[in-house]
Amino acid sequence: MMNESPSPGVSHFTMKYFLGFLLILIIILLNFKLLIFDYNFYEKNSENNPDFNKEIIINLINYLANKENLNNKSYTSEEIFHLEDVKLLINKVLMIFYFLLILFFLLILRYYKELPKIFIIFGSFFIILGLIMLLINFSKLFYNFHLIFFNNDLWLLSPETTLIKLFPEIFFKRFIEAILVRSFFISLILMFIGSIMRFKGIFRA
């Protein structure tokens, strides 16, 4: 009895959803990358914070971006060690982002005809996902995030430390909301592009 070869349709179906999943991650990580090093975002979302310090923020951003050393005089030893963990985590996230971006474009060279469907389906999916995430209890999510991604309790800082004064929980909530809002608009644009591509028959098999 001859072995049947895998159906090309199944392969394209699977790859379409895999590429869509990659696209969602890329959109989220792209906005993370753009915001984490954006001084204007820090300033805008700290307007009512009397402890905001431009010099400290700029130094911190440059430190996280591997551009200069951290000004240790501004922090306690616990904060310094925690920021080392944060910097390491950010570097890993950015490495994952670049890897996924390269992988996506390499796969698209082979499955480019799936682009219109991917843009429409996963643009819609992300909008629904984003709305659900906005309804999640942020405090609980924020707490569990630290438990998962940090293998120590150095993030449990005193309310009197520089990091807690500069970045209260509401700052991180706004950071996540900004990522979701930006990703939402990118998804709308991709859905529009995908619809135009389908209407005009671009990449149609």
N, C-alpha and C positions, 0 to 999 in steps of 0.2 A: 504494500500500500504506500503510495507516494505521500511525502510530507507536504502539506499545503503551506505556501509562503504566506507571511503575514500580510494582511490587507493594508494597502497604502492609505486607505481612508482612516483606519484606526490610528495609524502612525501620525497622520496630519491632525487628527482630532486630539490626540494626546499632546502633541507638540504645541498646538494652538493654545491649550490651557496652561501648559508649562510656560510658554512665552508670555501669556497674560499675567501669570503669577510673577514672573520676573519683572514685567513692566510695572506692576503695582509697587514692588519693592524698590525699584529704581526711582520711581517718582517720589516715594516717601524719603528715601535716603538722599536724593538730590536736594530736596527742600531742607532736610536736616543739615546737609553740608553748607547750603547757602546761608542759613540762619545762625548756625553755631559760631560763625566767624564774622557776623554782621554787627558792627558796633551800633549802628543806627537802631537796630532792633532792641538792643540792651538799653539804650538811652530812652527810647520811646516807651518801653514797658517798665521804666523805673522813674517815671516823671514824679510820682508822689512818694518816692522813697528818699527820706532825708539823708540816708547813709550812702547814697549813690556817689561813687568816686570815679571820675573819668580816667584818671591815671592808672588806678588799680585795674579797671575794666580793660583798658587797652593792653596793659601788660599781660593780663590773664588770657585775653584772646590770642595775643601773639605767642604766649607760652603754649597754649593748646594747639596752635598752628605750627609749632616747632620753629618759630622765628626768633625767640629770645628766651632767656632764662626767667624763671619766676622770681618776683621780688619777695623774698622770704620774710622780710620785715613786716609784711602786712598780715601774716598768718601765723597760727599756732602750728606746732609740729604735727598735730592730728590733721589739720587742714592741708598741710603740705603733702603728707602721705596720701590723703584722699584725692588731692588734685593729680597726683602721679597716677593713681588708679583711673581717674576720669580721662586723663590724657591718653593712657594706654587703650582704654575702651573706645575713645573717639578714633584713634588711629586704626583700630581693628575694624570699626564700622566703615571707615573710609576705604580701607582695603577691600572689604566685602562689596562696597558700592562700585569700585572700579572693576572688580572681577565680574560682577553681574552685568555691568554695562558692556564690557568686552564680549562676554558670553552671549548677551542678547543680540548684539550686532553680528556676531559670527553666525548665529543660528538664523537670523533674519535673511542672511544672504541665501540660505537654502529654502526658507519657508516664507519668503516675502509676500506671496499671494495671500497669506493669512492675515496680513496687517489690517485691512479694513475691518474684519470681524473682531480681531483682537482689540482694536481701538474702541469699537462700539460696545462690545460685551463687557470688557474689563474696565472701561470708563464708567459704565453704568454700575458695575459691581463695586468699584471703589467709592462711588458716591454713597451707595447704601452702607458700605462698611464704615465710611467716615461719619455718617450720621449716627450709627450705632455706637461708635467710639466716643462721640461727644456726650452720649447719655450715660457712659460708665462712670462710676464713682472714682474721681481722679485721685483722691487721697489714698484710697486702697490700692489703686494701680501704681501710684508713685512709690508706696511702701514696698509692694511686691517686686517692683522693678529693682530696687536696691538689694533686696534679698537674693534675687536671681543673679544679678550681674556683678555684685561685689562680694568677695569671699572674706570680708571682715566687717567690723562695726564702726569703722572710722567715719562713716557718713552720718552717724548719730552724734551730731555736733551740738555744742551749747548754743542757745539762742543769742549769746553775746559774741559769738565768733564772727569774723568778717564775712565768710561765705553765707552764713544764715541771714545776716543783715542785708547783704547785697542781693541775695537770691532766695527770698521766701518762697513758699510752695506755690503761691499764686503766679510767680514769674514762670515757673516750669509748666504750669497749666496753660498759660498764654503761649508758651513756646510750642507745646503740642497742638494747641488750637491753630496757631499760625501755620504749622506744617500741614494740618488737615485742610485748612481753608485754601492754601496755595495748591495743594494736591487736588482739591476739588475743582478748582478752575482749570488746572492742567487737564484733568479728566474730561471736563466739558469741551475743551478745545480738541482733545483727541477724538471724542465722540463725534464732534462736528466734522473733523477731517476724515474720519472713517466713513461717515455718512456720505460725504462728497465723493470719496473714492469709490464707494459702492454704486452711487448714482451714475457716475461717469464711466463705470466699468473698469477702473484702474486695477491692475493686477488680476483681473478676472481670468480664471482658467479657461 
